[in-house]
C-alpha cells in the first residue's frame, strides 16, 4: 500500500467537510492535514474529530498556493493529495483507486487528477490517461485541478506553488512539469462530487478569476453567450429530471457567465491571452 498525505484547505465549511472526511475513508497509514484560514463555524472541530493535523493561516495572508505549500511542507509521504473541502469522494474506494494508480505510475509522472462529477450515480470510465506537453495544445484536457489532484512531493520541493497567484496555481505547476518533460495523468475513477453552496456572486467572481489566470497558462476557452444559454437550459432539464442537484444549474451558469465576462473584458482591453503551454 502507498500511504497518502491529504491536504484540505478550509474556511467555514463544517457541514460539507464532515461529508468529505466521512467519505474519504482514511486508511491507517494515511496522513490528514487541514489548513484553515480563520473559520468561525465548527470547521476546526470537525477536522479535529477526524484526527486531522491542523495548520492555521491568517485570512489576510491566504492564497490557494500559500495554504497548499504550508500543508505540503507538513506532509510525510511522497504522494500528496490536494482535496477541496467541498470535494466529496464519490466512491468508498477513492483512496485505494489513487493508491493502485500511483503504485504503477512510471517514474516520470509528476501529478495526477481525478474527475469532478455532478451526481452520485455518475458513470465513470476506468483506466488512466497519460499526458505530455503536446496533449495540451488544444486546451486543458483534465476534468479537474486542485479540488482533486495528487502530486509527487519530491517534485513539489523542486517547484512549489506560486503563492502570489489568486487562482490557477495548479495550472502554473502543471505547465512547469510538462515543460520539464514530466507526464501528468488522469485517473478516471478517482472522482469527487463538488458540493459547494457558495453564493451566486461568489461563483461569478470565481469564474472571472479562473478565466483570467488559467488563460495565462492554458488554452481553457470560455462559452459564448449562445452556448451559455443552451448550457443553462440543459442543466435545468437535468435538475428537473432528478439527474442533477437543484442548486447546481444557477451556480454553474454563474461561473460560466463570469468566465464569459472576463474574456470579453480582456478582449476589449487588448489583453489577448497567450497561454504559456503553447510558447517555446
C-alpha positions as CSV (number, residue, x, y, z in Angstrom):
1,X,0.0,0.0,0.0
2,X,1.1,3.5,-0.9
3,X,0.3,5.8,2.1
4,X,-1.0,9.2,1.0
5,X,-0.9,12.6,2.7
6,X,-4.1,14.5,2.2
7,X,-4.1,18.3,2.4
8,X,-7.5,20.1,2.6
9,X,-7.9,23.9,2.7
10,X,-10.9,25.1,4.8
11,X,-12.9,28.2,5.6
12,X,-16.3,28.0,7.2
13,X,-17.3,24.7,5.6
14,X,-18.2,22.5,8.6
15,X,-21.2,20.7,7.1
16,X,-19.6,19.7,3.8
17,X,-16.3,19.0,5.4
18,X,-18.0,16.5,7.6
19,X,-19.3,14.7,4.5
20,X,-15.9,14.9,2.7
21,X,-14.0,13.4,5.6
22,X,-16.6,10.7,6.3
23,X,-16.5,9.6,2.7
24,X,-12.7,9.9,2.4
25,X,-12.3,6.7,4.5
26,X,-8.7,7.2,5.7
27,X,-6.5,4.2,6.0
28,X,-4.2,3.7,9.0
29,X,-1.0,4.9,7.3
30,X,-2.6,7.9,5.6
31,X,-2.0,11.4,6.9
32,X,-4.7,14.1,7.0
33,X,-3.7,17.8,7.1
34,X,-6.2,20.6,7.3
35,X,-5.1,24.1,6.6
36,X,-7.7,26.6,8.0
37,X,-7.8,30.3,7.2
38,X,-9.9,31.6,10.0
39,X,-13.1,29.6,10.2
40,X,-15.7,30.9,12.7
41,X,-18.0,27.9,12.5
42,X,-17.3,24.3,13.5
43,X,-14.9,23.6,10.7
44,X,-11.9,23.2,13.1
45,X,-13.9,21.0,15.4
46,X,-14.9,18.7,12.6
47,X,-11.3,18.4,11.4
48,X,-10.0,17.5,14.8
49,X,-12.8,14.9,15.3
50,X,-11.4,13.2,12.2
51,X,-7.9,13.2,13.5
52,X,-6.5,15.9,11.2
53,X,-3.3,17.7,11.8
54,X,-4.4,21.3,12.0
55,X,-2.5,24.2,10.5
56,X,-3.7,27.8,10.5
57,X,-3.1,30.7,8.2
58,X,-4.4,34.2,8.8
59,X,-7.2,35.1,6.4
60,X,-5.2,38.2,5.3
61,X,-2.3,36.1,4.2
62,X,-4.4,33.4,2.4
63,X,-3.8,32.4,-1.2
64,X,-4.6,29.0,-2.5
65,X,-0.9,28.4,-3.3
66,X,0.3,29.6,0.1
67,X,-2.1,27.3,2.0
68,X,-1.1,24.3,-0.1
69,X,2.6,25.0,0.3
70,X,2.0,25.1,4.1
71,X,0.2,21.8,4.0
72,X,2.6,20.1,1.6
73,X,5.6,21.1,3.8
74,X,4.0,19.2,6.7
75,X,3.3,16.1,4.6
76,X,5.3,12.9,5.5
77,X,4.5,10.9,2.3
78,X,5.8,11.1,-1.2
79,X,2.3,11.4,-2.7
80,X,0.2,14.3,-1.5
81,X,-3.5,14.7,-2.4
82,X,-4.8,18.3,-2.7
83,X,-8.5,17.9,-2.0
84,X,-11.1,20.7,-1.7
85,X,-13.2,20.7,1.5
86,X,-16.2,20.7,-0.9
87,X,-15.0,17.6,-2.9
88,X,-16.8,14.6,-1.5
89,X,-15.4,11.3,-2.7
90,X,-17.9,9.6,-4.9
91,X,-16.8,6.0,-4.1
92,X,-15.6,4.2,-0.9
93,X,-12.6,3.0,-2.9
94,X,-11.5,6.6,-3.6
95,X,-8.1,6.5,-1.9
96,X,-7.5,2.9,-2.9
97,X,-8.0,3.8,-6.6
98,X,-5.3,6.5,-6.3
99,X,-3.1,4.0,-4.4
100,X,-3.4,1.5,-7.2
101,X,-2.7,4.1,-9.8
102,X,0.4,5.6,-8.3
103,X,1.8,2.2,-7.5
104,X,2.0,1.6,-11.2
105,X,3.0,5.1,-12.4
106,X,6.2,5.4,-14.4
107,X,8.9,7.5,-12.6
108,X,8.3,10.5,-14.8
109,X,4.6,11.0,-13.7
110,X,4.6,14.3,-11.7
111,X,1.0,14.6,-10.8
112,X,-2.5,13.2,-11.5
113,X,-6.0,14.3,-11.2
114,X,-9.4,12.7,-10.8
115,X,-12.7,14.0,-12.3
116,X,-15.3,16.2,-10.7
117,X,-18.8,14.7,-11.2
118,X,-22.2,16.2,-10.6
119,X,-24.3,13.3,-9.3
120,X,-23.8,10.3,-7.0
121,X,-24.8,7.9,-9.8
122,X,-22.4,9.4,-12.5
123,X,-21.0,6.7,-14.8
124,X,-17.2,6.7,-14.7
125,X,-14.9,5.2,-17.3
126,X,-12.0,3.2,-15.9
127,X,-8.3,3.4,-16.7
128,X,-5.6,6.1,-16.7
129,X,-4.8,8.6,-19.4
130,X,-1.1,9.8,-19.5
131,X,-0.5,13.3,-20.9
132,X,2.6,15.1,-22.2
133,X,3.1,18.6,-23.4
134,X,1.7,18.0,-26.9
135,X,-1.6,16.9,-25.4
136,X,-2.2,20.4,-24.0
137,X,-2.1,22.1,-27.4
138,X,-5.8,22.2,-27.8
139,X,-6.8,23.1,-24.3
140,X,-6.9,21.8,-20.8
141,X,-7.6,18.1,-21.0
142,X,-8.1,17.4,-17.3
143,X,-11.5,17.1,-15.8
144,X,-10.4,19.0,-12.6
145,X,-7.4,20.6,-10.9
146,X,-6.6,21.2,-7.3
147,X,-10.1,20.3,-6.0
148,X,-8.8,16.7,-6.6
149,X,-5.2,16.3,-7.6
150,X,-2.2,14.3,-6.3
151,X,1.4,15.3,-6.6
152,X,4.9,13.8,-6.0
153,X,6.3,15.7,-3.0
154,X,9.9,15.4,-4.3
155,X,8.9,17.4,-7.4
156,X,6.8,19.9,-5.5
157,X,10.0,20.6,-3.5
158,X,11.7,21.5,-6.8
159,X,8.9,23.9,-7.8
160,X,6.4,25.0,-5.1
161,X,3.1,26.6,-5.9
162,X,3.2,30.3,-6.8
163,X,1.8,32.0,-3.7
164,X,1.2,35.3,-5.5
165,X,-1.5,33.8,-7.8
166,X,-5.1,34.4,-6.7
167,X,-6.0,31.2,-8.6
168,X,-4.8,28.7,-11.2
169,X,-1.8,27.7,-9.1
170,X,-2.2,24.1,-10.4
171,X,-2.1,25.3,-14.0
172,X,1.2,27.1,-13.4
173,X,2.6,24.0,-11.7
174,X,1.3,21.6,-14.5
175,X,2.9,23.9,-17.1
176,X,6.2,23.8,-15.3
177,X,6.0,20.0,-15.1
178,X,5.2,19.3,-18.7
179,X,7.9,21.8,-19.9
180,X,10.3,19.7,-17.8
181,X,9.1,16.7,-19.8
182,X,7.2,15.0,-17.0
183,X,4.0,13.3,-17.6
184,X,0.7,14.1,-16.0
185,X,-2.1,11.6,-15.6
186,X,-5.9,11.5,-15.3
187,X,-7.2,8.7,-13.0
188,X,-10.7,8.4,-14.3
189,X,-12.4,6.5,-11.4
190,X,-10.9,8.7,-8.6
191,X,-13.9,11.0,-8.7
192,X,-15.4,13.6,-6.4
193,X,-18.7,15.5,-6.2
194,X,-18.2,19.2,-5.8
195,X,-20.7,20.2,-3.1
196,X,-20.0,23.9,-2.7
197,X,-23.0,26.1,-1.8
198,X,-21.4,29.5,-2.1
199,X,-23.4,32.4,-3.3
200,X,-24.1,33.1,-7.0
201,X,-22.0,36.2,-6.7
202,X,-19.0,34.2,-5.4
203,X,-19.4,31.7,-8.3
204,X,-19.5,34.5,-10.8
205,X,-16.3,36.1,-9.2
206,X,-14.6,32.7,-9.3
207,X,-15.4,32.3,-13.0
208,X,-13.7,35.6,-13.6
209,X,-10.6,34.8,-11.6
210,X,-10.4,31.3,-13.1
211,X,-10.5,32.5,-16.6
212,X,-8.1,35.4,-16.1
213,X,-5.4,33.3,-14.5
214,X,-5.9,29.9,-16.2
215,X,-5.8,31.5,-19.6
216,X,-2.3,32.7,-18.9
217,X,-1.1,29.1,-18.8
218,X,-3.5,27.0,-20.8
219,X,-6.0,27.5,-23.7
220,X,-9.0,27.0,-21.5
221,X,-11.6,28.6,-23.7
222,X,-14.9,30.2,-22.4
223,X,-18.5,29.8,-23.5
224,X,-20.2,32.1,-26.0
225,X,-23.4,33.8,-24.9
226,X,-25.5,31.3,-27.1
227,X,-23.6,28.3,-25.7
228,X,-24.1,29.6,-22.2
229,X,-27.9,29.8,-22.7
230,X,-28.1,26.2,-24.0
231,X,-25.8,25.0,-21.2
232,X,-28.1,26.6,-18.6
233,X,-31.3,25.1,-20.2
234,X,-29.7,21.6,-20.4
235,X,-28.7,21.8,-16.7
236,X,-32.2,22.9,-15.7
237,X,-33.7,20.0,-17.6
238,X,-31.3,17.6,-15.9
239,X,-32.2,19.0,-12.5
240,X,-35.9,18.7,-13.3
241,X,-35.4,15.1,-14.1
242,X,-33.6,14.4,-10.9
243,X,-30.2,13.9,-12.6
244,X,-28.6,17.0,-11.1
245,X,-28.9,18.6,-7.7
246,X,-31.3,21.5,-7.8
247,X,-28.8,24.1,-6.6
248,X,-26.2,23.4,-9.4
249,X,-27.6,24.9,-12.6
250,X,-27.7,28.5,-11.4
251,X,-24.3,28.2,-9.7
252,X,-22.6,26.6,-12.8
253,X,-24.2,29.2,-15.0
254,X,-22.9,32.0,-12.8
255,X,-19.4,30.6,-13.0
256,X,-19.6,30.3,-16.8
257,X,-21.0,33.8,-17.0
258,X,-18.0,35.1,-15.0
259,X,-15.7,33.4,-17.5
260,X,-17.5,34.9,-20.4
261,X,-17.5,38.4,-18.8
262,X,-13.8,38.2,-18.1
263,X,-13.0,37.0,-21.6
264,X,-14.8,40.0,-23.1
265,X,-13.2,42.4,-20.7
266,X,-9.7,41.1,-21.7
267,X,-10.6,41.3,-25.4
268,X,-11.8,45.0,-25.0
269,X,-8.5,45.9,-23.3
270,X,-6.5,44.1,-26.0
271,X,-5.1,41.6,-23.5
272,X,-5.5,38.5,-25.6
273,X,-4.3,35.5,-23.6
274,X,-1.2,33.8,-24.9
275,X,-1.1,30.5,-23.0
276,X,2.4,29.6,-21.7
277,X,2.0,26.0,-22.6
278,X,2.0,27.0,-26.3
279,X,5.1,29.1,-26.1
280,X,8.6,27.8,-26.8
